[in-house]
Amino acid sequence: MEIKDFIEHFAEQFDDTDISVFSAETRFRDLEEWSSLIALSIIAMVDEEYDVILKGDDIKAATTIVDLFNIVKTKM
Amino acid sequence: MYNPFSLEGKNILITGASSGIGQETAIQCSKMGANVIITARNEERLKETLSMLNGVSNKMVLAELTNQEELENLVEHIEYIDGLVLCAGKGMTSPFPFSTREKYDEIFNVNFFAPVELLRLLVKKKKLQKCSSVVFVSSIGGNVSFSLGNGVYGASKAAIDSTMKFCARELAPKKIRVNTVNPGMVNTKLIQGGAISDEQYKLDMEKYPLKRYGEPQDIAYGIIYLLSDASAWVTGHSLVIDGGVTI
């Protein structure tokens, strides 16, 4: 699993936030478009792409995209 | 003692009886005097439930209800019943773009096709007594509440409510009543450990005018009403039990 692909899949769940905004260090909860539905979409994306079941609390535990990437990695 | 809600002497089949609402319903029905037949997939948990029941004429039948052979075997084990509670069910959180045919099939097989096929076989083989009562455990989800990411589960429950009404009309000549209970969020395994964080649950709970989620017995008591002769003139009804959240 590559961080670059993970960021791309992460960014795909957003409609109005430009892809250039997303990096490993992006604090995703600070993004204006962040919502509970996007959180659910991230969980579904991780299930679909990486076959990892995240819990709502895993999302809560992450601040940046790379934090979440690392959580997913530990569950693979 | 005068009790129009008594289930004394009634034979009642309950699916999904090894946990949650199904288990609590089995316990409460047995306390109300019913002879309960419980079914579920897990032998250990089902035995545990059986040991929690009141009385000596209760029995258990192991069955995976999505398997036609096991479903038919269950029906073979039933001599006749006066009440049926279709409680076995499965939850899923999946935003629409991720809701593949596979996910719909997974949920519909458990929540819709299995209970409907069980009811069909019981009716076809005339195992439901005259004046018997069928209760589907549905949900406010998909019927009166449409929360984000709940579309697959909700659609399966909307299909249940629709089928319940058709059955209520078609089975009325046999004096069989068919209703649903439609719970809001109830503290069971079905809502635990998923995509929703504890913090989100706490916020959600605040939306309930009665300021709490339901407990399995809150739902079991509604089911008992629908099984009892106290509801003899009630059919085709969706009984919402939700702490007021859909007001």
Chai-1 contact restraints between the chains, C-beta under 6 A:
chainA,res_idxA,chainB,res_idxB,connection_type,confidence,min_distance_angstrom,max_distance_angstrom,comment,restraint_id
A,L37,B,L148,contact,1.0,0.0,6.0,A-B,restraint_1
A,L40,B,P95,contact,1.0,0.0,6.0,A-B,restraint_2
A,L40,B,G149,contact,1.0,0.0,6.0,A-B,restraint_3
A,L40,B,A195,contact,1.0,0.0,6.0,A-B,restraint_4
A,S41,B,P95,contact,1.0,0.0,6.0,A-B,restraint_5
A,I43,B,A195,contact,1.0,0.0,6.0,A-B,restraint_6
A,A44,B,S94,contact,1.0,0.0,6.0,A-B,restraint_7
A,A44,B,P95,contact,1.0,0.0,6.0,A-B,restraint_8
A,A44,B,F98,contact,1.0,0.0,6.0,A-B,restraint_9
A,G56,B,A195,contact,1.0,0.0,6.0,A-B,restraint_10
A,G56,B,I196,contact,1.0,0.0,6.0,A-B,restraint_11
A,G56,B,S197,contact,1.0,0.0,6.0,A-B,restraint_12
A,D57,B,S197,contact,1.0,0.0,6.0,A-B,restraint_13
A,K60,B,S197,contact,1.0,0.0,6.0,A-B,restraint_14
